[in-house]
């Protein structure tokens, strides 16, 4: 037999197999293409239906309108609704309400309640009444950012009135752009707010790290905010939010132009519903008044005035974030390319000199930095961020009672809790660990040279905006009408990608029946198919190429920014002086506030032995735990029981005031405050026995880590065994302090803040 004839079957087998795989792949690819086009058709129809609604949103919960912002004295296109709990969820009307505020940054409302595991879902699951502040796609003519802040304050007033028995003011969650809006409202009306949770919210717009997240350079490279004014004029007084969405999409061209569509194509049999669900929100573009977006860009993005208390409202009030009396919880992520940790946290560096300065203003700031949650994942609260939202909701009262200072929230999975199960609210044990400003700096901050460059951008932006308004704006407004503005909006690339597959396209009508035929005869290819594997490699190559383009573009943008605005000539033209001069203003403290602090110091020092066993036990617990510097929910729940055991009539606000007063008293005069504990305990022997029992259990459950804490516990035990110092008939509140004057007074006499 011929040798060549022996080779034919061996060669024919692989060739036949390869041809068979090619045929199978071609059928599968054709079918996937038809099904992909059908999803695009569904997306277009969904877009048209969503846009036609009078109040489009993507909430997955039922809701009831409570207040319409268009009826306010200064009308806005915002509304307050109450969320109806899903079946099986019980709401406790005595718990503080949660109010979720969605960002108006190009997209429509609803991302905070986009899924069952969203922020709204978490709050409802914890038994809290829940409200949502959303908005309509069209702004009310003439509304301003200040009007929106006033509307949010009015909404909170209504929520408070609806829950007279609630334990504390509403906890408010502000997502992204809504975060700084809520912070501004809280600075103006601090008495209305409970704890504030700002998720992925940019508050310090210049801040960042070189080589990462170059979005902050965009304003400088475009010459400032004049382009915002131009597009507002082209929109006939309205700014199209689709341009803001374009900025977000440009951050990651690989995902925008390839990855998200390839994922749909490669998983077409299962991915369609999830893709359509997200696109309903992503394509729901809204409009802003030109004046609104101009003030946002000028005062926040380019001017960075919020973090330095330079914004003044129409009534002459300075918007100073140090006026906020409620705890501020900042949730950010290292994987967030829109609001990186530096932009979310560096406002703390702008406003405060050190942690004592934070305490002096009576503020409690808690932050949590996630490793992997993306910008949208922070709000949606999917699996990557679910535990943070769960634990913040279940521990909101603990956060409200934390002594003033700076803390980082750390969460560890709670296992084998046994007898401590009733002290842990969720599946994780939450710790609040004290931090300093150096911990914030370690997450990224600007150098003095960076600050000078951004200050130059802000000043040149004012010049360019003035030139545009003087020489070009009258002509642009002359040739613009509502018709041209609407045509410009309809032709925006982000809208065209939806409308091209809409009902107006005659070819789109034939896609649905063809897709149905494909589903009935579907022949998916196996992933082991050689051509499928080649497709996967090609897709990965495209994604990597687009990512390389992005990295190169970002590096060039950063180099150009520093090259232009780092120039001494440009800085001199911008009016910046010698390099020794500070490039930005630092907010000061007015004399009225200083007088208030002095009065509070005198008051707390004079009344150092005031109070009974309840106050003494709280003071002792704080004194013992201070060296370890860690607060967790187990200790709080025991303190809460201490509050309940102390008799009726003490609500959460009173309890918070007592905790803060005892904390400040220890800071002002530690030795005198400790020496007064036996005298305070002696005022009610029966209650003192209860309080001492709770105090000992707290120490046993939480534990003491440092030797200093253990020595303090032993010191308190010895004090409680000793005979208390009796008060004189004149009621000298300082006797307890005079019982022990050997120790030095606490040096930080200025670290006392508001009596909340």
PEZIDA-V810022 format. One record per helix or strand. SS is the DSSP state (hx for helix, st for strand). FROM is the first residue (numbers start at 1). TO is the last residue. Records with the same first field share a line. If there is no record, write none. Layout:
# PEZIDA-V810022
SS->FROM-TO ; FROM-TO
This chain:
# PEZIDA-V810022
hx->3-52 ; 69-71 ; 111-113 ; 119-125 ; 145-162 ; 177-188 ; 190-192 ; 214-221 ; 226-234 ; 242-251 ; 253-266 ; 268-282 ; 290-302 ; 306-308 ; 321-323 ; 341-345 ; 347-351 ; 355-360 ; 375-380 ; 386-394 ; 396-401 ; 418-423 ; 437-441 ; 448-471 ; 473-479 ; 482-490 ; 493-499 ; 506-520 ; 530-565 ; 568-573 ; 591-606 ; 613-625 ; 633-645 ; 652-668 ; 670-675 ; 677-681 ; 685-702 ; 707-721 ; 735-738
st->57-57 ; 63-68 ; 78-83 ; 98-101 ; 107-107 ; 109-109 ; 130-135 ; 171-175 ; 196-199 ; 238-240 ; 285-285 ; 287-289 ; 312-312 ; 318-318 ; 328-333 ; 364-370 ; 405-413 ; 428-434 ; 630-632
